Amino acid sequence: MAPRAHRRRVLAGLVITGAILVAGVTPAGAGDTSQPSTPRGGFVTLAATAVGARTDEGAIRVALTDHDPDGRPHVSSLETDPVTAARLLADPALDAELDGTARLLFEPTDPLFPNQWEHHVTGLPTAWDTTLGDPGVVIAVLDSGVAPHAEFGDRLLAGASFIGTDPTVDPLGHGTAVASVAAGGADNQLGGTGVCPRCSILPVQVADATGSVPWSAAANGLVWATDHGADIVNLSFGSTSPSTVLADAIAYARSRGVVVVAAAGNNGTDTPVYPAAFDGVLSAAGHASGYGRYSWSSYGDWVDVAAPGCATALQFGAFVNVCGTSFASPWTAGLAGLIASADTSRRDVEITNRLLAATVPTDYVAHGRLDATVALSGGIADVALTMSALPHRPVTVRGTYRGDVARVDLLVDGILAASDPAPTDGHWAVTWDATSAGVGPHVLTAAAVDPTGRTIPGEPARVTVFEPDAPAFGDVRPHAFYTEAVGWMVTEGITTGTSPTTFSPDAPVTRGQLATFLWRYAGRPTPATSATFTDTHPDAFYATGVDWMVAEGITTGTSPTTFSPDAPVTRGQLATFLWRLANAGVR
């Protein structure tokens, strides 16, 4: 059991990702010639699967633990107001923590699942905690046929062929692979796991043994699937020439509430491919494990989303790795199946809108890459902390969100501190009075609340609240324009002054001092290379900072051989350094 002093501080249920932007601090520069005595602030990530310490009525649940003489713990749960909860958590005489809730976690036992990056990088396992699908949700696969296999069990429905053969015979293996990506089974000890492992599959054969798909067959197959219970239809075929016949069939399917998903194509260009480019079709490009576009994937503003372009699939009785937008499309269709399974009243427009909202922006498709966690949770608030120290006064906290979010709550040390009741256009902002939290370390958490009231906490960020007049420098006036900024620099470990008692606020900054400031602000990274200037000494206080600036492309020196560390920084040089720093993505 963890020691009481540590367990009392556990913040159950604070799980956030992203970035918080804090406005209101305006740093001003000053000289420095010494190394800091304390390290600069950083981020601490608390990983937890517990959520829900706040009740629907706004009360806070606190767990209190006592031990009997035999060491047996007795835990009681108290629902109270936020002020009382904070007092209980802060009482050193109590063994108290927020009383969160856990959820059953699902992870398939299929042997290839650990290697299915396409699921892990998209948050699919977390989405499965909401649903694994519903056999009543039907995904129609218009393709080369789907061969029966234990992977599908009794979820493979009776289909139809529109090329005059048998929909359960797949001479190409393509349709079977597509079906297994969308709705392969889970926990059957066979190969990998499909996206919607409990959804049903409706095989509709529209491709012949050569892979050719007549528009007439595709159109008739789509109408038949619509009339025979399909909720979602996958079309992993395409042409650069549109077809009115198929466009009409798509319009018919959508008028009946059917979601139509199609592959964007493997041309590696922005040339539209049909049926993916038709209005009302949810088109999918292919991304790699690092989220970049596969070079072979079609792209452009006519493509809606990106999904994993490679996957583990069933083909000719074996599990193999397959690649192409033919498989990004059924991955998307499978996710649509999960959304439909979570609420079977949802139809085409609502499912499509939820998918489009559950994206992370990219530069190669219109909306972005799919995030399964957001698609099933309703939404998530992303936070990033631009500074790990905040002044002891009201500050504005900003962030972004994705998904269907009605409200964003800011929690400080697990207690609701502020809310944005109407976040818009993917952004939220609140004013937090840091004086209410007190000087010292605190944990900020953003929680997205969907229209049903469900709260999804994000990943926490730790900050330190400081007194603006904290630096004990005799030459820093209590209410000067730079006083608060000096306090921030000291708290961040960027400066310790020009002496233990002076900051020299009116002295100019040298190039060597500025290199040190910027390097410390960036978190003291190890330079990838060493500079070769003849006027910088390797043991000088600024040496590592200069090496880092050169390695990051922030400076090239005042000449090919000199840096001029003792020269003052001009305003033009400062502007250039800061612009390059920002473009380097530092902090």
Secondary structure in CASP SS format (residue, H / E / C, confidence):
PFRMAT SS
TARGET T0000
AUTHOR 0000-0000-0000
METHOD secondary structure of the structure
MODEL  1
M C 1.00
A C 1.00
P C 1.00
R H 1.00
A H 1.00
H H 1.00
R H 1.00
R C 1.00
R C 1.00
V C 1.00
L C 1.00
A C 1.00
G C 1.00
L C 1.00
V C 1.00
I C 1.00
T E 1.00
G E 1.00
A C 1.00
I C 1.00
L E 1.00
V E 1.00
A E 1.00
G C 1.00
V C 1.00
T C 1.00
P C 1.00
A C 1.00
G C 1.00
A C 1.00
G C 1.00
D C 1.00
T C 1.00
S C 1.00
Q C 1.00
P C 1.00
S C 1.00
T C 1.00
P C 1.00
R C 1.00
G C 1.00
G C 1.00
F C 1.00
V C 1.00
T C 1.00
L C 1.00
A C 1.00
A C 1.00
T C 1.00
A C 1.00
V E 1.00
G C 1.00
A C 1.00
R E 1.00
T C 1.00
D C 1.00
E C 1.00
G C 1.00
A C 1.00
I E 1.00
R E 1.00
V E 1.00
A E 1.00
L E 1.00
T E 1.00
D E 1.00
H E 1.00
D C 1.00
P C 1.00
D C 1.00
G C 1.00
R C 1.00
P E 1.00
H E 1.00
V E 1.00
S E 1.00
S E 1.00
L E 1.00
E E 1.00
T E 1.00
D C 1.00
P H 1.00
V H 1.00
T H 1.00
A H 1.00
A H 1.00
R H 1.00
L H 1.00
L H 1.00
A H 1.00
D C 1.00
P C 1.00
A C 1.00
L C 1.00
D C 1.00
A E 1.00
E E 1.00
L E 1.00
D C 1.00
G C 1.00
T E 1.00
A C 1.00
R C 1.00
L C 1.00
L C 1.00
F C 1.00
E C 1.00
P C 1.00
T C 1.00
D C 1.00
P C 1.00
L C 1.00
F H 1.00
P H 1.00
N H 1.00
Q C 1.00
W H 1.00
E H 1.00
H H 1.00
H H 1.00
V C 1.00
T C 1.00
G C 1.00
L H 1.00
P H 1.00
T H 1.00
A H 1.00
W H 1.00
D C 1.00
T C 1.00
T C 1.00
L C 1.00
G C 1.00
D C 1.00
P C 1.00
G C 1.00
V C 1.00
V E 1.00
I E 1.00
A E 1.00
V E 1.00
L E 1.00
D E 1.00
S C 1.00
G C 1.00
V C 1.00
A C 1.00
P C 1.00
H C 1.00
A C 1.00
E C 1.00
F C 1.00
G H 1.00
D H 1.00
R H 1.00
L E 1.00
L C 1.00
A C 1.00
G C 1.00
A E 1.00
S E 1.00
F C 1.00
I C 1.00
G C 1.00
T C 1.00
D C 1.00
P C 1.00
T C 1.00
V C 1.00
D C 1.00
P C 1.00
L C 1.00
G C 1.00
H H 1.00
G H 1.00
T H 1.00
A H 1.00
V H 1.00
A H 1.00
S H 1.00
V H 1.00
A H 1.00
A H 1.00
G C 1.00
G C 1.00
A C 1.00
D C 1.00
N C 1.00
Q C 1.00
L C 1.00
G C 1.00
G C 1.00
T C 1.00
G C 1.00
V C 1.00
C C 1.00
P C 1.00
R C 1.00
C C 1.00
S E 1.00
I E 1.00
L E 1.00
P E 1.00
V E 1.00
Q E 1.00
V C 1.00
A C 1.00
D C 1.00
A C 1.00
T C 1.00
G C 1.00
S C 1.00
V C 1.00
P C 1.00
W H 1.00
S H 1.00
A H 1.00
A H 1.00
A H 1.00
N H 1.00
G H 1.00
L H 1.00
V H 1.00
W H 1.00
A H 1.00
T H 1.00
D H 1.00
H C 1.00
G C 1.00
A C 1.00
D C 1.00
I E 1.00
V E 1.00
N E 1.00
L E 1.00
S C 1.00
F C 1.00
G C 1.00
S E 1.00
T C 1.00
S C 1.00
P C 1.00
S C 1.00
T H 1.00
V H 1.00
L H 1.00
A H 1.00
D H 1.00
A H 1.00
I H 1.00
A H 1.00
Y H 1.00
A H 1.00
R H 1.00
S H 1.00
R C 1.00
G C 1.00
V C 1.00
V E 1.00
V E 1.00
V E 1.00
A E 1.00
A E 1.00
A C 1.00
G C 1.00
N C 1.00
N C 1.00
G C 1.00
T C 1.00
D C 1.00
T C 1.00
P C 1.00
V C 1.00
Y E 1.00
P C 1.00
A C 1.00
A C 1.00
F C 1.00
D C 1.00
G C 1.00
V C 1.00
L E 1.00
S E 1.00
A E 1.00
A E 1.00
G E 1.00
H E 1.00
A C 1.00
S C 1.00
G C 1.00
Y C 1.00
G C 1.00
R E 1.00
Y C 1.00
S C 1.00
W C 1.00
S C 1.00
S C 1.00
Y C 1.00
G E 1.00
D C 1.00
W C 1.00
V C 1.00
D C 1.00
V E 1.00
A E 1.00
A E 1.00
P E 1.00
G C 1.00
C E 1.00
A E 1.00
T E 1.00
A E 1.00
L E 1.00
Q E 1.00
F C 1.00
G C 1.00
A E 1.00
F E 1.00
V E 1.00
N E 1.00
V E 1.00
C E 1.00
G C 1.00
T H 1.00
S H 1.00
F H 1.00
A H 1.00
S H 1.00
P H 1.00
W H 1.00
T H 1.00
A H 1.00
G H 1.00
L H 1.00
A H 1.00
G H 1.00
L H 1.00
I H 1.00
A H 1.00
S H 1.00
A H 1.00
D C 1.00
T C 1.00
S C 1.00
R C 1.00
R C 1.00
D H 1.00
V H 1.00
E H 1.00
I H 1.00
T H 1.00
N H 1.00
R H 1.00
L H 1.00
L H 1.00
A H 1.00
A C 1.00
T E 1.00
V E 1.00
P C 1.00
T C 1.00
D C 1.00
Y C 1.00
V E 1.00
A C 1.00
H C 1.00
G E 1.00
R E 1.00
L E 1.00
D C 1.00
A H 1.00
T H 1.00
V H 1.00
A H 1.00
L H 1.00
S H 1.00
G C 1.00
G E 1.00
I E 1.00
A E 1.00
D E 1.00
V E 1.00
A C 1.00
L C 1.00
T C 1.00
M C 1.00
S C 1.00
A E 1.00
L E 1.00
P E 1.00
H C 1.00
R C 1.00
P E 1.00
V E 1.00
T E 1.00
V E 1.00
R E 1.00
G E 1.00
T E 1.00
Y E 1.00
R E 1.00
G E 1.00
D C 1.00
V C 1.00
A C 1.00
R E 1.00
V E 1.00
D E 1.00
L E 1.00
L E 1.00
V E 1.00
D C 1.00
G C 1.00
I E 1.00
L E 1.00
A E 1.00
A E 1.00
S E 1.00
D E 1.00
P C 1.00
A C 1.00
P C 1.00
T E 1.00
D C 1.00
G C 1.00
H E 1.00
W E 1.00
A E 1.00
V E 1.00
T E 1.00
W E 1.00
D E 1.00
A H 1.00
T H 1.00
S H 1.00
A C 1.00
G C 1.00
V C 1.00
G E 1.00
P E 1.00
H E 1.00
V E 1.00
L E 1.00
T E 1.00
A E 1.00
A E 1.00
A E 1.00
V E 1.00
D C 1.00
P C 1.00
T C 1.00
G C 1.00
R C 1.00
T E 1.00
I E 1.00
P E 1.00
G C 1.00
E C 1.00
P C 1.00
A E 1.00
R E 1.00
V E 1.00
T E 1.00
V E 1.00
F E 1.00
E C 1.00
P C 1.00
D C 1.00
A C 1.00
P C 1.00
A C 1.00
F C 1.00
G C 1.00
D C 1.00
V C 1.00
R C 1.00
P C 1.00
H C 1.00
A C 1.00
F C 1.00
Y C 1.00
T H 1.00
E H 1.00
A H 1.00
V H 1.00
G H 1.00
W H 1.00
M H 1.00
V H 1.00
T H 1.00
E C 1.00
G C 1.00
I C 1.00
T C 1.00
T C 1.00
G C 1.00
T C 1.00
S E 1.00
P C 1.00
T C 1.00
T E 1.00
F C 1.00
S C 1.00
P C 1.00
D C 1.00
A C 1.00
P C 1.00
V C 1.00
T E 1.00
R H 1.00
G H 1.00
Q H 1.00
L H 1.00
A H 1.00
T H 1.00
F H 1.00
L H 1.00
W H 1.00
R H 1.00
Y H 1.00
A C 1.00
G C 1.00
R C 1.00
P C 1.00
T C 1.00
P C 1.00
A C 1.00
T C 1.00
S C 1.00
A C 1.00
T C 1.00
F C 1.00
T C 1.00
D C 1.00
T C 1.00
H C 1.00
P C 1.00
D C 1.00
A C 1.00
F C 1.00
Y C 1.00
A H 1.00
T H 1.00
G H 1.00
V H 1.00
D H 1.00
W H 1.00
M H 1.00
V H 1.00
A H 1.00
E C 1.00
G C 1.00
I C 1.00
T C 1.00
T C 1.00
G C 1.00
T C 1.00
S C 1.00
P C 1.00
T C 1.00
T C 1.00
F C 1.00
S C 1.00
P C 1.00
D C 1.00
A C 1.00
P E 1.00
V C 1.00
T C 1.00
R H 1.00
G H 1.00
Q H 1.00
L H 1.00
A H 1.00
T H 1.00
F H 1.00
L H 1.00
W H 1.00
R H 1.00
L H 1.00
A H 1.00
N H 1.00
A C 1.00
G C 1.00
V C 1.00
R C 1.00
END
